[in-house]
Amino acid sequence: MYLALVLPVNPGLEVFYLTNILYMTTVNDNELPTLQYPVGQYQKPEKVSPALFDEWKEVIRQFPELLQAELAGITPEEEENTYRPGGWTIRQVVHHCADSHMNSFIRFKLALTEKDPVIKPYFEERWSDLPDVLTASLDSSLQIIKGLHARWSLLLESLSEEETKRCFVHPEQNRAIPLWEATALYAWHCRHHLAHVKQAKGMPPLV
């Protein structure tokens, strides 16, 4: 069981805060997986079709616009809200998306220009605690995501069927990952973290 203690600074917000405190105090261990994976855990597709690949590309293309819409009007206090007990804040989620998607874009380019390159993993949890992630404005990462996804989408649209089969090697998974599978993963990743932002909005920070 997780408790949240929030003292409303505005009497008009009393009901709002009370509702959210009651929600957080009723979160139990069985509910945490749903809060952690609001769109479900990633399921590796067994195969790809043109229709599926187009769907994944569209999710990646639309992500910056949808994320910006969710963040419109958000206050600095709300940026500290978490989507689950012990989870990242909205600020950490947004900066993580910029970091993660930059890494993914580079992996695509490596796979397209080298033979089964071995990519460099990184510690995303450690990255999320670095000073730039904890203090930088959301707009700094939104600008990165906008430009990055514009180029990423152009690259994805240009891929032939054979190019979607090109691979990079993930040393932690000890296997080659084709670009069509990486596209599916990052379409899920976009939906996953967009849902986190939606979930955290309006929730009082946990203390």
VEXRO-27751 format. One record per residue (C-alpha): x, y, z. Coordinates in steps of 0.02 Angstrom, whole numbers, plus 32768, in hexadecimal, padded with zeros to 4 digits. Layout:
<pts>
XYZ
...
</pts>
This chain:
<pts>
800080008000
804180AD7FD3
8010814D802C
801081FE7FE9
80058293805C
7FDB83368004
7FA683D68058
7F3984407FE3
7F7184F47FD6
7ECB85287F8A
7E2784F77FDF
7DD684ED7F35
7E48845B7F0C
7E1983FB7FA8
7DA6837E7F53
7E2083677EC4
7EAF833E7F39
7E4682D17FAA
7E0D826A7F15
7EBF824E7EDE
7F0082297F8C
7E7981A57FA2
7EA8815C7EF9
7F6081507F26
7F3F81087FD1
7EDD807A7F83
7F6880477F0B
7FA37F997F37
802A7F2A7EF0
7FB27ED37E7A
7F867F797E27
80387FB37E0D
80547F537D6A
7FBD7FAA7D1D
7FFF80547D54
80AC80297D13
806D7FE57C6C
7FCB80437C46
7FCB800A7B8F
800B7F5D7BBB
80BC7F187BB4
81157F127B0D
80EF7E767AAA
816B7E4D7A22
810F7E33797D
812A7D8A792E
81277DD67880
810E7E7A7826
80967EAF779E
80917F517739
7FF47F857797
80457F677841
80E37FC2780F
807D805777D3
802180597879
80C3805B78DC
810B80E5786F
8070814E788A
807B813D7947
813081797942
8103820978CC
80748247793A
80CC823679E2
811682E779EF
806F833A79CA
801082CB7A45
809382E37ACD
8092839F7AB7
7FD583A27AC4
7FDB83417B68
805D83B87BAF
800284587B7C
7FE384C47C15
803984507C8E
807D84A87D29
812C84927D73
80DB843C7E08
808183C07D97
812683967D42
815783437DE6
80C082CF7DE5
80E482167DD2
807B819A7D70
808B81177DF9
80D981067EA6
819480FE7E8E
8186812B7DD6
81D381B87D72
819082697D75
814382B47CDA
81E483167CC2
824C82767CC9
81D8821D7C50
81E382A77BCE
82A082B67BD9
82AF81F97BD3
824D81F67B31
82C882707AE3
835E820A7B21
831681627AF1
82D981957A45
837F81E77A1B
83D481437A43
835780E379DA
836B81577943
842881407948
84108083794F
83A5808A78B2
842C80EB7856
84B380747891
844E7FDE7855
8433803077AB
84EA80577790
85457FC677E4
85367F0977E8
84DE7ED57889
85317F5978F7
85397F3979B2
84E27FCA7A08
8510801B7AAE
848F80017B38
847E80837BC1
8439808E7C72
839680EC7C59
837280F27D14
841A81497D32
83FD81BF7CA1
835581EF7CED
83AC822F7D8A
842B829F7D33
841C835B7D53
83DF83867CA4
834D830C7CB5
8320834B7D62
832884057D39
831884277C7E
8277846C7C37
81FD83F87BE2
820A84637B46
82C2843A7B32
829783837B18
81F883A87AB6
826184057A36
82D783717A2A
824682F87A15
81F38363798E
828F836F7923
82C582BD7944
821D82707918
821082D9787A
82B4828E783D
828D81E17882
81E781E07826
823C82127783
82B78184779A
822F810677C1
81CB813A7728
8263812076BA
8285806D76F1
82707FE07675
82307F3876B0
82E27EF576AB
83237F877711
82A47F66779A
82F87EBC77AF
83A37F0877D2
83D97EEC7886
843C7F2F7916
847B7EBD79A0
84457EE07A53
84CE7E977AC4
845D7E897B5D
83DD7E247AFA
84677DCB7A9A
84067DCE79F8
83F07E2F7957
83587EA17953
830F7ECD78A8
82D97F807889
82247F4E7871
82257F077922
827A7FA27967
81F2800B7914
816C7FA4796B
81C67FB87A12
81D380747A03
811F808879CB
80F3802E7A6E
8170809B7ACB
811881387A8D
806D80F97AC4
80B680B97B69
80FE815F7BA1
807281C97B5A
7FFD81657BCA
807281857C5D
806582417C43
7FA782377C36
7FA281CD7CD4
800F82437D38
7FB882E47D05
7F4C83287D90
7F9282B17E12
7FE183067EA9
809B82E47EC2
80C082547F37
811E82817FD4
</pts>
